[in-house]
Amino acid sequence: MQIDDLSFAHPGSDLPALERISLLVPTGESVALLGPSGAGKTTLLALLDGRLRGWQGRTSVLGASLDPDRPPLRARRPDTGFVFQEFALVERSTVLRNVLNGRLGRMSPLRALMGSSTSHDLETALAALADCGIADLAERRVDSLSGGQRQRVAIARCLAQEPRLILADEPVSSLDPARAAEILTLLTGAARARGATAMFSSHQPDLARRFAQRIVGISGGRVVFDVPTSDLSEEATANLYRDTERMPGVGLRAVS
C-alpha cells in the first residue's frame, strides 16, 4: 500500500479531514492508526476501502491505483476486507448467513443477487467461523449475541472474503479490556496467518503497542509520527493527544 500527498475534505466542510498524508505499508505488516476522535482515522480507512470520492493525491492499494472519482473494480473489491466499529451485521439473520455475505463479492453478479452459495463458499464460511471460535453459534441469530460475539462474527465475515488487506475501524472501542485484547489477538493473528496486511484504528496507545508492528499517529488529519512500535515514546503519545485538544474544531467532525 502506498499513499502520496493525500488530502481530502468532506463536502461542505471548511476543514480538511486528511492533509498531505504519505505512507508506505509493506505487504504483511500490522499497522495501528493512533489518535483521538476527530483525528482522521476513520476517513483514511474509508478512503483506502474505496468508499470516498474527490480526494487529491495518489493512492495504491494491493498494487492497483485508486481513482478519486470512481469505485474500485468489482473484481478487486473482495481483496480488501473491512471490519466496522458498529459491526454492520444483519441482526435478524443467522451468524452463518452473515458470514456467507462475505462471499458475495467472490460470486458472479447473478449468484450474488440470488444468494446462491457453492459448497466452497460454505466451507470457507465455516472455516472462518472456526478460526474465530464461534462455530457453535452458526445457527444463532445475531440479535441474540453479545458485543464481543458480534465482533467475532464481523471478523469472520471479513475473513470469508479471503482478503489480502484487512482494515478495521476502532474494532474494540465498545469492549472491555479483556475482550478487546481477545479481538485484536484474533484479528492480527488471522491476518498474519494468511500473509495479509492489517491496519486498524485505535485511540488506546496500550492496545496499539501490543498488537501492531508499526504505529502511525494522526492529529488533525495529518501524520504526526510514523514509527516501529518499539520506538513509540510516552512523550510522542502525550503530545499527540495534547496537540489535538488545542486544535479548534477537532472532535466536531462527523467521522473520525
Secondary structure, 3 states (H helix, E strand, C coil): CEEEEEEECCCCCCCCCEEEEEEECCCCCEEEEECCCCCCHHHHHHHHCCCCCCCEEEEEECCEECCCCCCCCHHHHHHEEEECCCCCCCCCCEHHHHHHHHHHHHCCHHHHHHCCCCHHHHHHHHHHHHHCCCHHHCCCEHHHCCHHHHHHHHHHHHHHCCCCEEEECCCCCCCCHHHHHHHHHHHHHHHHHHCCEEEEEECCHHHHHHHCCEEEEEECCEEEEEEEHHHCCHHHHHHHHHHHHHCCCCCCCCCC
